[in-house]
C-alpha cells in the first residue's frame, strides 16, 4: 500500500522593483513550485529574496558560490522556482519591472 500526499496552492502576487514593493510568498512546508509570467508583462528577470518568515526582513538569495539567485523569463512562459530557495520560510520575487506573476506551490 502506498500513500501519496500532494497539496497545491495557486495565487497571483505583486512583483516590485524592490523587495519592499514585492509580495511575500510563504514558502515553509512547500517543496517546490513554479511561476508563470502573463503575456502582457514587462518583467524579464526575477531576482529572488528570502526570509525565515513572511514578517522578517528579506535579504537577497545567494547560490552556493555567492552569486545572486535570478531567473530569466519570457512573457507568457513559466519556470520552476529555483532549488536554492527551498530552505527559505518565505520568498519574494523582485523584477526588473513591476508587475504580477502567477505562483503555484506544491508539497
Secondary structure, 3 states (H helix, E strand, C coil): CCCCCCCEEEEEEEEECCHHHCCCEECCCCCEEEEEECCCCCCCEEEEEEECCCCCCCEECECCCCCECEEECCCCCEEECCHHHCCCCEEEEEECCCEEEEEEEEC
